[in-house]
Amino acid sequence: MTKAIHMMIRVLEEQRSVAFYDAAFGLKIADRIPFDDFTLIYLRNADADFELELTVNHGRTEPYALGDGYGHLAFVVDDLERERDLITSRGLTPNPIKEMFHDGALMARFFFIQDPDGYKIEVLQRHGRYR
């Protein structure tokens, strides 16, 4: 059996990224492992054991080029409006809520927000296949 355990992204500034993921999604540092040339920071919350791994390459000063291959990270919530209002109240700027339909039925309600390094994050209302 396989189990997804983490997703890694490279970030420019550790404190800025840790603060963003805490404010936006309640992710806290589960582990922080410094090496000579880089530091790994594992973030998670109490609702899941899946982690976001932030990699900070020491001495890097230029933002990372995200390219055209990166899509997004996604979180699911029980109350989309409340979550968006909460994120906004913390000084962050999520995009408006959107709805997507398939064959005339609601498939998803969601909004996007970008982290300080430009990574797109989708926040979905718990519904259908998004649990």
C-alpha positions as CSV (number, residue, x, y, z in Angstrom):
1,M,0.0,0.0,0.0
2,T,1.2,3.5,-0.7
3,K,0.4,6.7,1.2
4,A,1.0,10.3,0.2
5,I,3.0,11.9,2.9
6,H,4.2,15.3,1.7
7,M,4.6,17.8,-1.1
8,M,7.8,19.9,-1.4
9,I,8.2,23.5,-2.6
10,R,11.2,25.7,-2.7
11,V,10.8,29.0,-0.9
12,L,13.0,32.1,-0.7
13,E,12.4,33.2,2.9
14,E,11.6,30.8,5.7
15,Q,9.9,33.1,8.2
16,R,7.7,34.7,5.6
17,S,6.5,31.3,4.2
18,V,6.0,29.8,7.7
19,A,4.0,32.8,8.7
20,F,1.8,32.7,5.6
21,Y,1.0,29.0,5.9
22,D,0.2,29.4,9.6
23,A,-2.1,32.4,9.0
24,A,-3.8,31.0,5.9
25,F,-4.2,27.3,6.8
26,G,-3.1,26.8,10.4
27,L,-0.1,24.8,9.4
28,K,2.6,24.6,12.1
29,I,6.2,23.4,12.1
30,A,6.2,19.7,12.7
31,D,9.9,19.4,12.1
32,R,12.8,21.6,11.0
33,I,16.0,20.0,9.8
34,P,19.0,22.4,9.0
35,F,21.8,21.2,6.7
36,D,24.9,23.1,5.6
37,D,23.4,24.3,2.3
38,F,19.6,24.1,2.9
39,T,16.9,23.7,5.5
40,L,13.8,21.5,5.4
41,I,10.7,22.6,7.2
42,Y,7.8,20.3,7.5
43,L,4.4,21.9,8.1
44,R,1.1,20.2,9.1
45,N,-2.0,20.7,11.1
46,A,-4.0,18.5,13.5
47,D,-6.5,17.5,10.9
48,A,-4.2,15.5,8.7
49,D,-0.7,14.0,8.7
50,F,0.0,15.0,5.1
51,E,2.8,17.6,5.2
52,L,4.0,20.6,3.2
53,E,7.8,20.5,3.0
54,L,9.4,23.9,2.5
55,T,13.0,23.8,1.2
56,V,15.1,26.9,1.8
57,N,18.3,26.9,-0.1
58,H,20.8,29.0,1.9
59,G,22.2,32.0,0.1
60,R,19.5,32.1,-2.6
61,T,18.5,35.6,-3.3
62,E,16.5,35.3,-6.5
63,P,12.8,34.2,-6.5
64,Y,12.2,30.7,-8.0
65,A,10.7,30.5,-11.5
66,L,7.6,28.4,-11.1
67,G,7.4,27.6,-14.8
68,D,4.3,26.3,-16.5
69,G,4.3,22.8,-15.0
70,Y,3.2,23.7,-11.4
71,G,-0.5,23.6,-10.9
72,H,-1.6,24.1,-7.3
73,L,-1.8,22.7,-3.8
74,A,-5.4,22.2,-2.5
75,F,-7.1,22.3,0.9
76,V,-10.7,21.4,1.7
77,V,-12.8,23.2,4.4
78,D,-16.3,22.9,5.8
79,D,-17.3,26.5,5.4
80,L,-15.8,28.2,2.4
81,E,-17.1,31.7,3.2
82,R,-16.0,31.6,6.8
83,E,-12.5,30.4,5.8
84,R,-12.1,33.1,3.2
85,D,-13.3,35.8,5.7
86,L,-10.8,34.4,8.3
87,I,-7.9,34.5,5.8
88,T,-8.9,38.0,4.8
89,S,-9.1,39.1,8.4
90,R,-5.4,38.0,8.8
91,G,-4.3,40.5,6.2
92,L,-4.1,38.0,3.3
93,T,-5.8,38.5,-0.1
94,P,-7.6,35.5,-1.4
95,N,-9.4,35.7,-4.8
96,P,-13.2,35.7,-5.1
97,I,-15.2,32.5,-4.6
98,K,-16.0,30.7,-7.8
99,E,-18.2,27.8,-8.7
100,M,-17.6,25.0,-11.3
101,F,-20.4,22.9,-12.8
102,H,-20.3,19.7,-14.7
103,D,-23.4,18.3,-16.6
104,G,-25.5,21.0,-14.9
105,A,-24.5,19.9,-11.3
106,L,-22.3,21.8,-8.9
107,M,-18.9,20.1,-8.9
108,A,-16.9,22.6,-6.8
109,R,-16.9,25.9,-4.9
110,F,-13.5,27.3,-4.4
111,F,-11.1,30.2,-4.2
112,F,-7.4,30.6,-4.9
113,I,-4.7,32.4,-2.9
114,Q,-1.0,32.8,-3.7
115,D,1.8,32.3,-1.1
116,P,4.7,34.8,-0.9
117,D,6.6,32.8,-3.5
118,G,3.8,32.8,-6.0
119,Y,2.5,29.2,-5.5
120,K,-1.2,28.9,-6.2
121,I,-3.3,27.3,-3.4
122,E,-6.9,26.2,-4.0
123,V,-9.3,26.2,-1.1
124,L,-12.4,24.0,-1.8
125,Q,-15.7,23.6,0.0
126,R,-16.1,20.1,1.2
127,H,-18.5,18.6,-1.4
128,G,-18.7,15.6,-3.6
129,R,-15.2,14.1,-4.3
130,Y,-13.5,16.9,-2.4
131,R,-13.5,15.4,1.2
